[in-house]
């Protein structure tokens, strides 16, 4: 029996629909297979990418117990630099502060100040505190020491004694790096830790990591680590500046705070 033209075209249309259904089914299966492969690849842990930057500052040997340090001064720019200023209410009467409270030097004794006892002021030791009070976080600042033959820098507990002859040591709430007349560098531990520096520092960087219990000192001149105190801090800490003996005028050069940055976002308050 010979089919009519209409039946022929109807058969073609049925065949075409069947082929379209087959292709749709194959495409659906392919999509499901692709998504299952992607899901598996995302579930497989990837190897950690290497750090973008690395550095290897050599830490000189010293008679101390130190943790491995952040290896380079460049880390400080990404932490919390603070604009430290001096607190005139804590300054020994022999000291003279600049108007901007960024430098201090040995000067003539201020008779009026010496007549009145201020509980905040150092009475015997030629020292002054910074206005900032640190209670958490990580902070960094720098101090120019120049060619001074004697100086001391570091931090102290806000509650540490400032009257009479102050003995600088961690047991008394003081963490100091000191240069004595004659070129002897020391970390004022108990007992004192003598240090050997290959390059004389003209500027000292001080880095406090409160939670880690670390106070680190750096020689900015050659970007080397000098010493790190490790302790467990509690309460408020403040920057300390010790001028040393006058030495007949040879130690008249000032200590100058040279780091100036925004204090916003740091763990400190300004008195």
C-alpha positions in Angstrom: 0.0 0.0 0.0 1.4 3.3 -1.0 1.2 6.1 1.6 -0.2 9.5 0.9 2.0 12.6 1.0 0.5 13.8 4.3 1.3 10.5 6.0 4.9 10.7 4.8 5.4 14.2 6.3 3.8 13.1 9.5 6.4 10.2 9.8 9.3 12.7 9.2 8.0 15.0 11.9 7.8 12.1 14.4 11.4 11.0 13.5 12.6 14.6 14.0 11.0 14.9 17.4 12.5 11.6 18.5 16.0 12.8 17.5 15.5 16.1 19.4 14.5 14.2 22.5 17.6 12.0 22.2 19.9 15.0 21.9 18.2 16.7 24.9 18.7 13.6 26.9 22.4 13.4 25.9 22.9 17.1 26.7 21.3 16.7 30.1 23.6 13.7 31.0 26.7 15.7 29.8 25.8 18.6 32.1 25.2 16.4 35.1 28.6 14.7 34.5 30.4 18.1 34.2 28.9 19.4 37.4 29.8 16.2 39.3 33.4 16.6 38.1 33.6 20.2 39.2 32.1 19.4 42.6 34.8 16.7 43.2 37.6 19.1 42.1 36.4 21.7 44.5 36.3 19.2 47.4 39.9 18.2 46.9 42.2 20.4 49.1 44.6 22.5 47.2 48.3 23.0 48.1 49.0 26.3 50.0 50.3 29.1 47.8 53.9 30.2 48.7 54.1 33.6 50.4 54.5 36.6 48.2 57.4 38.1 50.3 60.1 36.6 52.5 63.1 38.0 54.2 65.9 36.6 56.4 67.4 39.1 58.8 70.2 37.5 60.8 69.7 37.7 64.5 73.1 38.2 66.3 74.0 36.0 69.2 73.4 37.5 72.6 73.4 36.3 76.2 69.6 36.0 76.5 66.7 33.7 76.0 64.9 34.9 72.9 62.0 33.7 70.8 62.3 33.6 67.0 61.7 37.2 66.0 59.8 38.7 63.1 62.8 38.7 60.7 62.9 42.2 59.3 62.1 45.8 60.1 59.8 46.0 57.1 57.1 44.1 59.2 56.7 47.2 61.4 55.1 49.3 58.6 52.2 46.9 58.5 51.6 46.8 62.2 50.8 49.7 64.4 53.3 52.6 64.4 52.4 55.2 67.0 53.3 58.8 67.3 54.9 58.8 70.8 55.2 62.1 72.7 56.7 62.9 76.1 54.8 63.5 79.3 56.2 66.6 81.0 54.5 65.7 84.3 56.8 62.6 84.6 60.1 64.4 83.7 62.9 64.7 86.2 63.5 68.4 87.1 66.9 68.4 85.3 65.3 67.6 81.9 64.2 70.0 79.3 61.5 68.9 76.8 60.9 70.5 73.4 57.6 72.4 72.7 56.4 69.6 70.5 57.3 67.0 73.2 59.3 65.0 70.7 62.8 65.5 72.2 64.4 65.7 75.7 67.8 66.8 76.9 69.7 67.3 80.1 69.3 71.0 81.2 69.7 73.3 84.1 67.8 72.2 87.2 64.3 73.7 87.4 64.2 75.0 91.0 60.5 75.5 91.1 59.8 72.0 90.0 62.3 70.5 92.5 60.5 72.3 95.4 57.2 70.5 94.8 57.0 66.8 94.9 54.9 65.4 92.0 54.0 61.7 92.5 54.2 61.2 88.7 57.7 62.7 88.4 61.1 60.9 88.6 62.8 62.4 91.6 66.4 61.1 91.2 66.7 59.3 87.9 67.1 61.5 84.8 64.2 60.0 82.9 60.8 60.8 81.4 57.8 58.7 80.3 55.9 58.8 77.0 52.3 60.1 77.1 51.0 56.9 75.5 49.7 54.0 77.6 49.8 50.6 76.0 47.4 47.9 77.2 47.1 45.5 74.2 48.1 45.0 70.6 51.4 45.6 68.7 53.1 49.0 68.5 56.3 50.4 67.1 58.3 53.6 67.3 61.8 54.9 66.8 64.1 57.1 68.8 67.2 58.9 67.5 70.1 58.5 70.0 72.8 60.1 67.7 76.2 60.1 69.3 75.1 60.2 72.9 77.6 58.2 75.1 74.8 57.2 77.5 71.1 56.5 77.1 68.4 54.0 77.9 65.2 53.2 76.1 62.3 50.8 76.6 59.1 50.5 78.5 57.9 50.3 82.1 54.8 49.5 84.0 52.7 52.6 84.7 52.7 51.5 88.4 56.5 51.2 88.6 58.3 53.3 91.2 59.8 56.6 90.1 61.1 57.8 93.4 64.7 57.5 94.7 67.3 55.5 92.9 65.3 53.4 90.5 66.8 50.0 89.7 65.9 49.2 86.1 65.0 45.5 85.8 61.9 43.4 84.7 61.4 42.4 88.3 60.8 46.1 89.1 58.6 46.7 86.0 61.3 48.1 83.7 62.4 46.6 80.3 65.4 48.7 79.1 68.2 48.6 76.5 71.1 50.8 77.7 74.3 52.3 76.5 76.8 53.1 79.2 79.8 55.5 78.9 82.6 53.6 77.2 80.4 51.9 74.6 78.9 49.0 76.6 75.5 48.0 75.4 73.3 46.1 77.9 69.9 44.6 78.3 68.9 45.4 81.8 67.9 41.9 82.9 68.7 40.3 86.2 71.7 39.9 86.0 72.6 42.3 83.2 73.0 40.9 79.7 76.0 42.4 77.9 75.5 42.8 74.1 77.9 43.1 71.2 76.8 45.3 68.3 78.8 45.4 65.1 77.4 48.7 64.0 76.8 51.7 66.4 73.1 52.6 66.3 72.1 56.1 65.6 68.5 55.3 65.8 66.7 52.5 67.8 63.4 50.9 66.9 61.2 49.6 69.7 58.5 47.0 69.0 56.0 45.9 71.6 53.8 42.8 71.1 51.7 42.9 74.2 49.8 39.6 73.9 53.0 37.7 72.9 54.9 39.2 75.9 57.7 40.6 73.7 59.6 43.9 73.7 62.1 43.9 70.9 64.9 46.4 70.0 66.3 47.0 66.6 69.3 48.9 65.2 67.7 51.0 62.5 71.2 51.9 61.1 71.8 48.4 59.8 68.3 47.0 60.2 69.4 44.3 62.7 67.8 42.8 65.8 69.5 43.7 69.0 67.5 42.1 71.8 64.1 40.8 72.9 62.7 40.7 76.4 60.1 38.0 76.9 57.7 38.4 79.8 54.0 38.2 80.7 52.5 41.6 80.8 49.6 42.8 82.9 48.3 46.3 83.3 49.4 49.4 81.4 52.9 49.9 79.9 54.5 53.3 79.0 57.5 54.2 76.9 60.6 55.2 78.9 63.5 57.5 78.0 66.6 57.6 80.2 69.1 60.4 79.5 72.1 59.0 81.4 74.8 61.1 83.2 75.6 64.6 82.0 79.3 63.7 81.7 80.5 67.3 81.9 78.4 68.2 78.8 79.5 65.3 76.6 76.1 63.8 77.0 74.1 67.0 76.3 72.7 65.7 72.9 68.9 65.1 73.1 66.9 61.9 72.6 64.5 62.6 69.7 61.4 60.6 68.9 61.4 60.2 65.1 58.5 58.0 64.2 55.4 59.9 63.3 52.3 58.0 62.3 48.5 57.9 63.0 47.6 56.4 66.3 44.1 55.4 65.2 43.4 51.7 65.6 46.3 51.0 68.0 46.0 49.5 71.5 46.9 52.7 73.3 45.5 55.8 74.8 47.2 59.2 75.2 47.3 60.9 78.5 
